[in-house]
């Protein structure tokens, strides 16, 4: 035999809210668990790269960096968004002004050539810039490289 009870609107609302909170807590728990699994697997991949020698760092430094990244990721301090990487890259050019800043942005925007490696001591980036002469006469551009040429308008 099924017993029916008359609940007040407030009781029904309280029950709905409680049910919703339990559901939301379960969803948050599932998302958190998935994020922790992803972070753990990423850390394991980084450790494997360190131990296999595919990193550009010494094994000791690589393992330390992997641990630091894991800890920062757990605290929500690690930003791996591509827009953040671009923003950080372009912030390096803030130290320059005028044409030097434009040249810096050009080099870091993947135009021109790139050689070297971090393991080898550094990455050298170069780009050819054609500057139109102040008199404004026609200019014939003859690039010395196969890389794209950036045309910079003359500055007043």
N, CA, C and O of each residue as an XYZ file, in Angstrom:
624
protein
N       0.836     -1.162      0.000
C       0.000      0.000      0.000
C       0.895      1.244      0.000
O       1.845      1.328      0.777
N       0.589      2.198     -0.866
C       1.382      3.410     -1.025
C       0.774      4.526     -0.193
O      -0.409      4.844     -0.310
N       1.600      5.099      0.634
C       1.127      6.167      1.508
C       1.384      7.513      0.829
O       2.516      7.784      0.429
N       0.401      8.331      0.694
C       0.562      9.658      0.103
C       0.591     10.691      1.216
O      -0.142     10.605      2.201
N       1.455     11.657      1.025
C       1.533     12.744      2.001
C       1.414     14.052      1.255
O       1.847     14.174      0.110
N       0.848     14.982      1.887
C       0.733     16.318      1.304
C       1.878     17.168      1.837
O       1.936     17.499      3.021
N       2.787     17.510      0.927
C       3.914     18.361      1.311
C       3.584     19.800      0.952
O       2.916     20.076     -0.044
N       4.057     20.684      1.766
C       3.862     22.106      1.478
C       4.786     22.493      0.324
O       5.749     21.779      0.044
N       4.514     23.598     -0.340
C       5.406     24.046     -1.414
C       6.841     24.240     -0.931
O       7.786     23.964     -1.671
N       7.009     24.705      0.287
C       8.360     24.893      0.825
C       9.075     23.564      1.006
O      10.278     23.469      0.763
N       8.355     22.549      1.426
C       8.963     21.228      1.592
C       9.359     20.659      0.230
O      10.432     20.073      0.087
N       8.485     20.834     -0.775
C       8.810     20.341     -2.119
C      10.029     21.086     -2.670
O      10.900     20.482     -3.296
N      10.086     22.400     -2.435
C      11.227     23.187     -2.887
C      12.509     22.723     -2.196
O      13.546     22.573     -2.842
N      12.438     22.497     -0.892
C      13.612     22.038     -0.139
C      14.092     20.692     -0.669
O      15.295     20.468     -0.806
N      13.152     19.795     -0.970
C      13.513     18.476     -1.497
C      14.168     18.620     -2.877
O      15.158     17.947     -3.165
N      13.620     19.491     -3.727
C      14.180     19.699     -5.064
C      15.584     20.292     -4.980
O      16.488     19.884     -5.710
N      15.754     21.256     -4.082
C      17.071     21.871     -3.917
C      18.074     20.846     -3.408
O      19.204     20.788     -3.893
N      17.668     20.042     -2.436
C      18.566     19.019     -1.890
C      18.950     18.016     -2.973
O      20.115     17.632     -3.077
N      17.979     17.591     -3.779
C      18.259     16.647     -4.860
C      19.197     17.280     -5.879
O      20.130     16.636     -6.358
N      18.945     18.544     -6.208
C      19.809     19.247     -7.158
C      21.220     19.401     -6.638
O      22.182     19.258     -7.392
N      21.350     19.692     -5.352
C      22.680     19.850     -4.757
C      23.448     18.541     -4.785
O      24.648     18.529     -5.062
N      22.773     17.447     -4.502
C      23.431     16.137     -4.542
C      23.886     15.847     -5.963
O      25.001     15.375     -6.181
N      23.008     16.134     -6.941
C      23.371     15.921     -8.347
C      24.544     16.782     -8.757
O      25.451     16.310     -9.442
N      24.539     18.041     -8.347
C      25.634     18.945     -8.684
C      26.931     18.499     -8.019
O      28.000     18.565     -8.626
N      26.836     18.050     -6.781
C      28.030     17.567     -6.078
C      28.610     16.360     -6.795
O      29.828     16.235     -6.919
N      27.748     15.475     -7.265
C      28.221     14.301     -8.010
C      28.906     14.730     -9.305
O      29.945     14.180     -9.672
N      28.324     15.715    -10.000
C      28.910     16.194    -11.249
C      30.264     16.842    -10.996
O      31.215     16.609    -11.742
N      30.352     17.650     -9.951
C      31.621     18.298     -9.614
C      32.663     17.251     -9.253
O      33.824     17.366     -9.645
N      32.257     16.238     -8.513
C      33.174     15.166     -8.139
C      33.679     14.448     -9.379
O      34.867     14.141     -9.473
N      32.791     14.176    -10.336
C      33.190     13.484    -11.562
C      34.152     14.337    -12.379
O      35.143     13.822    -12.896
N      33.876     15.629    -12.502
C      34.753     16.521    -13.251
C      36.106     16.629    -12.562
O      37.146     16.599    -13.221
N      36.097     16.755    -11.248
C      37.345     16.848    -10.491
C      38.169     15.580    -10.650
O      39.385     15.647    -10.827
N      37.517     14.426    -10.588
C      38.226     13.156    -10.750
C      38.834     13.055    -12.143
O      39.966     12.595    -12.292
N      38.091     13.482    -13.166
C      38.613     13.439    -14.534
C      39.816     14.365    -14.677
O      40.800     14.007    -15.324
N      39.744     15.550    -14.079
C      40.860     16.496    -14.147
C      42.082     15.945    -13.426
O      43.209     16.112    -13.893
N      41.863     15.287    -12.287
C      42.979     14.702    -11.547
C      43.615     13.570    -12.340
O      44.838     13.432    -12.357
N      42.772     12.741    -13.012
C      43.309     11.664    -13.841
C      44.135     12.238    -14.984
O      45.210     11.724    -15.292
N      43.631     13.318    -15.623
C      44.348     13.952    -16.720
C      45.674     14.527    -16.227
O      46.699     14.380    -16.893
N      45.660     15.178    -15.069
C      46.883     15.753    -14.506
C      47.887     14.659    -14.169
O      49.085     14.812    -14.408
N      47.393     13.554    -13.612
C      48.286     12.446    -13.260
C      48.895     11.827    -14.515
O      50.087     11.523    -14.539
N      48.085     11.640    -15.556
C      48.622     11.037    -16.774
C      49.593     11.994    -17.466
O      50.583     11.555    -18.051
N      49.318     13.293    -17.402
C      50.241     14.261    -17.986
C      51.576     14.228    -17.245
O      52.639     14.247    -17.866
N      51.513     14.177    -15.921
C      52.738     14.107    -15.120
C      53.532     12.851    -15.482
O      54.753     12.902    -15.627
N      52.832     11.725    -15.626
C      53.514     10.474    -15.984
C      54.184     10.590    -17.351
O      55.299     10.102    -17.534
N      53.513     11.232    -18.319
C      54.113     11.428    -19.650
C      55.355     12.310    -19.554
O      56.359     12.053    -20.220
N      55.284     13.350    -18.722
C      56.436     14.237    -18.560
C      57.609     13.499    -17.921
O      58.757     13.681    -18.325
N      57.317     12.668    -16.927
C      58.373     11.887    -16.270
C      58.999     10.915    -17.266
O      60.219     10.753    -17.289
N      58.176     10.269    -18.088
C      58.705      9.349    -19.103
C      59.614     10.086    -20.084
O      60.664      9.572    -20.470
N      59.208     11.289    -20.484
C      60.042     12.082    -21.393
C      61.371     12.428    -20.730
O      62.416     12.412    -21.381
N      61.332     12.738    -19.448
C      62.566     13.050    -18.715
C      63.497     11.846    -18.681
O      64.695     11.967    -18.937
N      62.943     10.696    -18.367
C      63.756      9.489    -18.209
C      64.249      8.932    -19.539
O      65.281      8.263    -19.589
N      63.510      9.208    -20.626
C      63.917      8.681    -21.933
C      64.960      9.563    -22.606
O      65.559      9.168    -23.607
N      65.178     10.748    -22.062
C      66.180     11.639    -22.636
C      65.662     12.502    -23.773
O      66.452     13.166    -24.444
N      64.358     12.511    -24.008
C      63.808     13.332    -25.092
C      63.609     14.783    -24.676
O      63.238     15.621    -25.498
N      63.852     15.078    -23.422
C      63.744     16.453    -22.945
C      65.038     17.192    -23.270
O      66.092     16.575    -23.422
N      64.953     18.498    -23.375
C      66.140     19.306    -23.641
C      66.898     19.638    -22.360
O      67.856     20.410    -22.385
N      66.468     19.050    -21.229
C      67.075     19.348    -19.937
C      67.761     18.101    -19.387
O      67.568     16.993    -19.886
N      68.560     18.309    -18.356
C      69.121     17.161    -17.657
C      67.971     16.419    -16.982
O      66.922     17.004    -16.714
N      68.171     15.141    -16.711
C      67.106     14.342    -16.098
C      66.668     14.947    -14.772
O      65.472     15.029    -14.491
N      67.626     15.369    -13.957
C      67.304     15.942    -12.646
C      66.460     17.213    -12.782
O      65.451     17.371    -12.094
N      66.878     18.114    -13.669
C      66.133     19.360    -13.878
C      64.752     19.078    -14.449
O      63.765     19.687    -14.038
N      64.688     18.155    -15.395
C      63.414     17.808    -16.029
C      62.424     17.261    -15.006
O      61.258     17.657    -14.996
N      62.884     16.353    -14.147
C      61.995     15.786    -13.125
C      61.534     16.858    -12.138
O      60.383     16.857    -11.701
N      62.438     17.766    -11.793
C      62.068     18.863    -10.891
C      60.999     19.745    -11.542
O      60.022     20.119    -10.893
N      61.181     20.075    -12.818
C      60.198     20.896    -13.533
C      58.857     20.173    -13.649
O      57.805     20.801    -13.532
N      58.885     18.876    -13.874
C      57.639     18.100    -13.965
C      56.896     18.132    -12.627
O      55.676     18.297    -12.591
N      57.644     17.971    -11.523
C      57.014     18.040    -10.193
C      56.439     19.431     -9.935
O      55.322     19.564     -9.435
N      57.208     20.467    -10.278
C      56.737     21.838    -10.068
C      55.484     22.122    -10.893
O      54.550     22.764    -10.413
N      55.470     21.645    -12.128
C      54.292     21.854    -12.985
C      53.088     21.108    -12.430
O      51.971     21.626    -12.446
N      53.310     19.889    -11.938
C      52.208     19.115    -11.343
C      51.630     19.852    -10.138
O      50.412     19.949     -9.990
N      52.509     20.372     -9.276
C      52.052     21.093     -8.088
C      51.314     22.382     -8.468
O      50.277     22.699     -7.886
N      51.849     23.120     -9.440
C      51.197     24.359     -9.879
C      49.851     24.056    -10.525
O      48.886     24.798    -10.343
N      49.792     22.960    -11.282
C      48.528     22.559    -11.914
C      47.491     22.221    -10.851
O      46.320     22.574    -10.990
N      47.916     21.539     -9.791
C      46.994     21.161     -8.712
C      46.455     22.393     -7.985
O      45.326     22.385     -7.495
N      47.266     23.450     -7.919
C      46.840     24.686     -7.250
C      46.109     25.633     -8.202
O      45.680     26.714     -7.800
N      45.969     25.221     -9.469
C      45.304     26.075    -10.447
C      46.156     27.243    -10.900
O      45.629     28.247    -11.379
N      47.468     27.125    -10.753
C      48.367     28.225    -11.093
C      49.024     28.054    -12.457
O      49.737     28.948    -12.912
N      48.796     26.928    -13.113
C      49.458     26.664    -14.384
C      48.505     26.975    -15.524
O      47.438     26.371    -15.633
N      48.888     27.909    -16.365
C      48.054     28.335    -17.488
C      48.638     27.741    -18.763
O      49.725     28.134    -19.187
N      47.929     26.801    -19.378
C      48.428     26.158    -20.588
C      47.634     26.560    -21.818
O      47.749     25.929    -22.868
N      46.841     27.592    -21.696
C      46.044     28.079    -22.809
C      46.971     28.668    -23.876
O      47.925     29.372    -23.545
N      46.692     28.381    -25.165
C      47.524     28.903    -26.243
C      47.553     30.426    -26.267
O      48.580     31.020    -26.598
N      46.443     31.060    -25.921
C      46.425     32.526    -25.915
C      47.375     33.062    -24.846
O      47.974     34.123    -25.024
N      47.515     32.340    -23.745
C      48.453     32.764    -22.699
C      49.891     32.629    -23.199
O      50.735     33.469    -22.889
N      50.172     31.581    -23.966
C      51.516     31.410    -24.511
C      51.851     32.546    -25.472
O      52.956     33.088    -25.445
N      50.888     32.903    -26.324
C      51.104     34.012    -27.250
C      51.285     35.320    -26.489
O      52.158     36.121    -26.822
N      50.468     35.533    -25.477
C      50.561     36.753    -24.667
C      51.938     36.835    -23.998
O      52.556     37.899    -23.992
N      52.415     35.737    -23.442
C      53.735     35.722    -22.806
C      54.833     35.991    -23.825
O      55.793     36.712    -23.552
N      54.675     35.397    -25.009
C      55.670     35.585    -26.063
C      55.754     37.064    -26.447
O      56.846     37.616    -26.578
N      54.598     37.695    -26.626
C      54.590     39.093    -27.054
C      55.007     40.049    -25.937
O      55.488     41.146    -26.218
N      54.831     39.651    -24.678
C      55.264     40.507    -23.564
C      56.775     40.690    -23.558
O      57.275     41.686    -23.035
N      57.501     39.747    -24.130
C      58.958     39.889    -24.207
C      59.340     41.116    -25.019
O      60.383     41.727    -24.784
N      58.485     41.476    -25.982
C      58.776     42.616    -26.860
C      58.465     43.957    -26.203
O      58.816     45.002    -26.749
N      57.816     43.947    -25.050
C      57.477     45.197    -24.363
C      58.714     45.969    -23.916
O      58.631     47.162    -23.624
N      59.851     45.299    -23.863
C      61.086     45.970    -23.457
C      61.598     46.913    -24.550
O      62.466     47.749    -24.298
N      61.053     46.774    -25.770
C      61.511     47.578    -26.898
C      60.476     48.632    -27.261
O      59.330     48.582    -26.815
N      60.906     49.590    -28.084
C      60.000     50.626    -28.578
C      60.187     50.781    -30.077
O      61.231     50.427    -30.624
N      59.162     51.315    -30.737
C      59.253     51.658    -32.156
C      59.563     50.475    -33.045
O      58.985     49.397    -32.909
N      60.503     50.704    -33.972
C      60.855     49.684    -34.953
C      61.428     48.436    -34.280
O      61.171     47.322    -34.736
N      62.193     48.603    -33.213
C      62.765     47.442    -32.518
C      61.656     46.545    -31.971
O      61.774     45.320    -32.004
N      60.580     47.152    -31.468
C      59.449     46.364    -30.964
C      58.745     45.649    -32.114
O      58.380     44.481    -31.986
N      58.553     46.346    -33.238
C      57.923     45.721    -34.408
C      58.764     44.553    -34.909
O      58.222     43.510    -35.276
N      60.087     44.721    -34.927
C      60.975     43.634    -35.346
C      60.884     42.453    -34.389
O      60.878     41.300    -34.821
N      60.813     42.735    -33.099
C      60.691     41.675    -32.092
C      59.407     40.879    -32.307
O      59.422     39.649    -32.289
N      58.300     41.585    -32.509
C      57.013     40.913    -32.722
C      57.059     40.069    -33.986
O      56.526     38.959    -34.014
N      57.696     40.592    -35.035
C      57.821     39.838    -36.285
C      58.583     38.543    -36.058
O      58.158     37.483    -36.517
N      59.706     38.619    -35.353
C      60.507     37.413    -35.104
C      59.738     36.391    -34.275
O      59.796     35.195    -34.561
N      59.024     36.846    -33.258
C      58.316     35.920    -32.379
C      56.978     35.461    -32.943
O      56.321     34.604    -32.351
N      56.565     36.019    -34.081
C      55.316     35.605    -34.724
C      55.568     34.520    -35.761
O      54.730     34.288    -36.632
N      56.692     33.867    -35.676
C      57.067     32.750    -36.548
C      57.328     33.168    -37.988
O      57.339     32.312    -38.872
N      57.541     34.461    -38.256
C      57.967     34.893    -39.581
C      59.481     34.812    -39.607
O      60.124     34.944    -38.566
N      60.050     34.602    -40.757
C      61.493     34.544    -40.862
C      62.022     33.158    -40.569
O      61.320     32.161    -40.738
N      63.250     33.105    -40.133
C      63.916     31.825    -39.918
C      64.200     31.602    -38.442
O      64.313     32.538    -37.650
N      64.309     30.332    -38.109
C      64.593     29.944    -36.730
C      65.644     28.846    -36.770
O      65.541     27.907    -37.560
N      66.643     28.962    -35.926
C      67.661     27.917    -35.856
C      68.110     27.762    -34.409
O      67.887     28.634    -33.569
N      68.745     26.631    -34.146
C      69.228     26.354    -32.803
C      68.202     25.636    -31.959
O      67.129     25.269    -32.437
N      68.544     25.441    -30.699
C      67.652     24.752    -29.771
C      67.957     25.206    -28.355
O      69.010     25.782    -28.080
N      67.028     24.938    -27.476
C      67.242     25.261    -26.070
C      68.414     24.440    -25.547
O      69.269     24.949    -24.823
N      68.442     23.164    -25.922
C      69.520     22.288    -25.459
C      70.874     22.762    -25.975
O      71.891     22.587    -25.304
N      70.890     23.361    -27.161
C      72.132     23.836    -27.748
C      72.561     25.204    -27.249
O      73.612     25.706    -27.648
N      71.775     25.807    -26.392
C      72.153     27.087    -25.820
C      71.251     28.241    -26.190
O      71.385     29.335    -25.640
N      70.341     28.017    -27.108
C      69.412     29.094    -27.445
C      68.833     28.942    -28.835
O      69.351     28.196    -29.666
N      67.762     29.653    -29.069
C      67.105     29.657    -30.370
C      67.342     31.023    -30.994
O      67.043     32.051    -30.386
N      67.876     31.032    -32.202
C      68.138     32.265    -32.920
C      67.022     32.475    -33.936
O      66.788     31.621    -34.792
N      66.340     33.601    -33.844
C      65.267     33.931    -34.780
C      65.715     35.143    -35.591
O      66.242     36.113    -35.046
N      65.497     35.069    -36.901
C      65.847     36.205    -37.750
C      64.744     36.424    -38.775
O      64.081     35.479    -39.203
N      64.558     37.664    -39.158
C      63.562     38.018    -40.167
C      64.109     39.182    -40.977
O      64.792     40.059    -40.449
N      63.799     39.175    -42.260
C      64.210     40.250    -43.137
C      63.123     41.306    -43.155
O      61.947     40.986    -43.327
N      63.497     42.539    -42.983
C      62.529     43.635    -43.006
C      62.935     44.623    -44.093
O      64.074     45.089    -44.126
N      62.005     44.935    -44.971
C      62.253     45.916    -46.020
C      61.638     47.233    -45.568
O      60.449     47.300    -45.257
N      62.449     48.267    -45.535
C      61.979     49.585    -45.109
C      61.961     50.497    -46.334
O      62.972     50.647    -47.019
N      60.814     51.098    -46.603
C      60.671     52.002    -47.741
C      61.441     53.287    -47.448
O      61.313     53.850    -46.361
N      62.248     53.760    -48.417
C      63.016     54.988    -48.166
C      62.101     56.200    -47.984
O      60.982     56.219    -48.496
N      62.581     57.208    -47.255
C      61.750     58.380    -46.955
C      61.255     59.131    -48.189
O      60.195     59.754    -48.139
N      62.009     59.086    -49.310
C      61.576     59.850    -50.486
C      60.376     59.212    -51.179
O      59.770     59.842    -52.046
N      60.018     57.983    -50.821
C      58.806     57.339    -51.324
C      58.908     56.817    -52.740
O      57.885     56.446    -53.316
N      60.094     56.769    -53.330
C      60.251     56.221    -54.674
C      59.916     54.743    -54.679
O      59.869     54.099    -53.631
N      59.686     54.218    -55.859
C      59.375     52.795    -56.001
C      60.562     51.966    -55.521
O      61.720     52.328    -55.730
N      60.253     50.870    -54.888
C      61.281     49.992    -54.347
C      61.073     48.606    -54.925
O      59.955     48.090    -54.936
N      62.132     48.015    -55.396
C      62.052     46.642    -55.882
C      62.560     45.743    -54.763
O      63.690     45.886    -54.298
N      61.713     44.821    -54.342
C      62.069     43.950    -53.225
C      62.679     42.673    -53.775
O      62.054     41.955    -54.555
N      63.901     42.404    -53.359
C      64.584     41.186    -53.757
C      65.028     40.469    -52.485
O      66.122     40.708    -51.975
N      64.169     39.591    -51.984
C      64.534     38.918    -50.730
C      65.757     38.026    -50.912
O      65.937     37.393    -51.953
N      66.578     37.992    -49.897
C      67.758     37.138    -49.906
C      67.433     35.740    -49.402
O      68.272     34.844    -49.499
N      66.256     35.539    -48.875
C      65.872     34.238    -48.327
C      64.560     33.791    -48.943
O      63.891     34.566    -49.627
N      64.196     32.555    -48.704
C      62.911     32.029    -49.156
C      61.804     32.334    -48.155
O      60.631     32.065    -48.416
N      62.175     32.890    -47.024
C      61.191     33.176    -45.971
C      60.306     34.342    -46.403
O      60.706     35.148    -47.244
N      59.104     34.436    -45.830
C      58.232     35.558    -46.185
C      58.874     36.893    -45.823
O      59.611     36.999    -44.843
N      58.585     37.892    -46.617
C      59.126     39.230    -46.400
C      58.039     40.089    -45.779
O      56.896     40.076    -46.238
N      58.381     40.824    -44.755
C      57.455     41.728    -44.087
C      57.753     43.141    -44.577
O      58.884     43.610    -44.453
N      56.770     43.814    -45.122
C      56.941     45.183    -45.591
C      56.468     46.128    -44.495
O      55.303     46.101    -44.098
N      57.374     46.958    -44.011
C      57.059     47.890    -42.933
C      56.882     49.275    -43.542
O      57.796     49.772    -44.201
N      55.727     49.912    -43.339
C      55.548     51.260    -43.885
C      56.515     52.228    -43.222
O      56.894     52.061    -42.063
N      56.900     53.231    -43.976
C      57.856     54.202    -43.427
C      57.211     54.986    -42.297
O      56.008     55.248    -42.296
N      58.027     55.341    -41.361
C      57.537     56.102    -40.214
C      57.799     57.578    -40.460
O      58.851     57.930    -40.993
N      56.857     58.462    -40.082
C      57.044     59.907    -40.310
C      58.180     60.466    -39.492
O      58.467     61.661    -39.568
